[in-house]
Amino acid sequence: MRHENLFTPVDLGAGLILNNRLIMAPLTRCMADENLVPTETMAAYYGRRADIGLIISEATNISPSAQGYPKSPGLYNDAQVKAWKNITQRVHQNGGKIFVQLWHTGRVSHSFFQNGEKPLAPSAIGIEGHVPRMRELEYGEPKAMTEADITQVINDFAIAAANAKKAGFDGVEIHGANGYLIDQFLHFSSNQRTDEFGGTAKNMSRLLFSVIDAVKKEIEHVGVRLSPAAYFNMEHDVRDVGVFDYVLSKLNSLELTYVHTGIFEDSHIDYLNGSVTQYIRQSYHGTVIANGGYTAKSGAQTILKGDADLIAIGRPLIANPDYVEKVKTEQVLTEYTEDMLTELI
Ligand SMILES: Cc1cc2nc3c(=O)[nH]c(=O)nc-3n(C[C@H](O)[C@H](O)[C@H](O)COP(=O)(O)O)c2cc1C
């Protein structure tokens, strides 16, 4: 078998043992029902992929105001908890593990999802473009969050984490990446606040650390996904790297299950002196999940070099539900194409 180092079990502590080092990256599929309740089709989709070391679910709304995409599932009411329980049971029956990725989209939303109100953001700075799959909905100017709004969001993360436990998830991934709410606080182009949530690395990361604190009280295993490179719905600012230096060094003192790279292609970035994963590895001393354009081969090499402990795979897993088996038996993979997004295979 090639790439053998991908197929050794990993002990992530507190009884969480993964069968291999491959992780299913979170993948939004917009196929919950009209009430944002996961479906039986989703249970079959995740169940088919349970031979991967750990599934990280598609991004999941912590509250109604977190929503920015049609039919993205939630985890804030009993019907959603029950439906997710069906999914976690399916994955467990098939020998796998599953975390839920908890999400607030912030300014990457539209008043359409907010009962006509403006979406929430650190500052009233909008983005260009339109809601995916809903071309008629152009993004507009968001509302700068009040301290009460921020407290509410932290509470909503805690409630969703408690629901994750009820639903049988093995842990939670906090979505701090890809230009969504927490990431909006971590970058200067989207966070121009002058209160205790803006202006300095400590202030800009206050929401992230408050959310980690609140979520940790509810569930044992907590991972965090971060995007130190502003690459999606975000503009780069030279000062951002100082924020992430601070965040990563402070994460060392918390008992997290992992830190996970959020980027589409994990290639060299000059101002980070390496790939995003290498940059994270330099400052963060716990378990690191690499992601962004990896193959089994490049993933195995990355682990061998010591740049990461685990490798998350996204698009190839959409195209190949049997990805693990295919890699193990050296079969050719089906190429991912965007038209595969219309169906959950
Ligand atoms: C259709 C699609 C949906 C995605 N949804 C999410 C998501 O819900 N949460 C997230 O953090 N990243 C999401 N991503 C990013 C992936 O997790 C991953 O970072 C990206 O696809 C790069 O990895 P890959 O090259 O292995 O596909 C999505 C990517 C795609 C293509």
The ligand as an SDF file (V2000), in Angstrom:
LIG
                    3D

 31 33  0  0  0  0  0  0  0  0999 V2000
  -18.5940   23.0780   -2.5600 C   0  0  0  0  0  0  0  0  0  0  0  0
  -17.7110   23.5360   -1.4450 C   0  0  0  0  0  0  0  0  0  0  0  0
  -18.2630   23.8280   -0.2130 C   0  0  0  0  0  0  0  0  0  0  0  0
  -17.4540   24.2440    0.8530 C   0  0  0  0  0  0  0  0  0  0  0  0
  -18.0110   24.4790    2.0870 N   0  0  0  0  0  0  0  0  0  0  0  0
  -17.2180   24.7920    3.1440 C   0  0  0  0  0  0  0  0  0  0  0  0
  -17.7630   24.9030    4.4450 C   0  0  0  0  0  0  0  0  0  0  0  0
  -18.9510   24.6960    4.6930 O   0  0  0  0  0  0  0  0  0  0  0  0
  -16.9330   25.2450    5.4510 N   0  0  0  0  0  0  0  0  0  0  0  0
  -15.5820   25.4740    5.2440 C   0  0  0  0  0  0  0  0  0  0  0  0
  -14.8690   25.7830    6.1950 O   0  0  0  0  0  0  0  0  0  0  0  0
  -15.0460   25.3370    4.0130 N   0  0  0  0  0  0  0  0  0  0  0  0
  -15.8140   24.9690    2.9810 C   0  0  0  0  0  0  0  0  0  0  0  0
  -15.2560   24.7530    1.7460 N   0  0  0  0  0  0  0  0  0  0  0  0
  -13.7930   24.7380    1.6100 C   0  0  0  0  0  0  0  0  0  0  0  0
  -13.2830   23.3110    1.7830 C   0  0  0  0  0  0  0  0  0  0  0  0
  -13.4560   22.8690    3.1210 O   0  0  0  0  0  0  0  0  0  0  0  0
  -11.7840   23.2090    1.4500 C   0  0  0  0  0  0  0  0  0  0  0  0
  -11.0780   24.1190    2.2410 O   0  0  0  0  0  0  0  0  0  0  0  0
  -11.4980   23.4960   -0.0270 C   0  0  0  0  0  0  0  0  0  0  0  0
  -12.3660   22.7640   -0.8670 O   0  0  0  0  0  0  0  0  0  0  0  0
  -10.0350   23.1340   -0.3640 C   0  0  0  0  0  0  0  0  0  0  0  0
   -9.7850   21.7690   -0.1240 O   0  0  0  0  0  0  0  0  0  0  0  0
   -9.7310   20.7040   -1.3590 P   0  0  0  0  0  0  0  0  0  0  0  0
   -8.6710   21.2200   -2.3020 O   0  0  0  0  0  0  0  0  0  0  0  0
   -9.3260   19.3990   -0.7210 O   0  0  0  0  0  0  0  0  0  0  0  0
  -11.0670   20.7010   -1.9880 O   0  0  0  0  0  0  0  0  0  0  0  0
  -16.0500   24.3720    0.6570 C   0  0  0  0  0  0  0  0  0  0  0  0
  -15.5000   24.0760   -0.5990 C   0  0  0  0  0  0  0  0  0  0  0  0
  -16.3060   23.6550   -1.6470 C   0  0  0  0  0  0  0  0  0  0  0  0
  -15.6760   23.3030   -2.9770 C   0  0  0  0  0  0  0  0  0  0  0  0
  1  2  1  0
  2  3  1  0
  2 30  2  0
  3  4  2  0
  4  5  1  0
  4 28  1  0
  5  6  2  0
  6  7  1  0
  6 13  1  0
  7  8  2  0
  7  9  1  0
  9 10  1  0
 10 11  2  0
 10 12  1  0
 12 13  2  0
 13 14  1  0
 14 15  1  0
 14 28  1  0
 15 16  1  0
 16 17  1  0
 16 18  1  0
 18 19  1  0
 18 20  1  0
 20 21  1  0
 20 22  1  0
 22 23  1  0
 23 24  1  0
 24 25  2  0
 24 26  1  0
 24 27  1  0
 28 29  2  0
 29 30  1  0
 30 31  1  0
M  END
$$$$
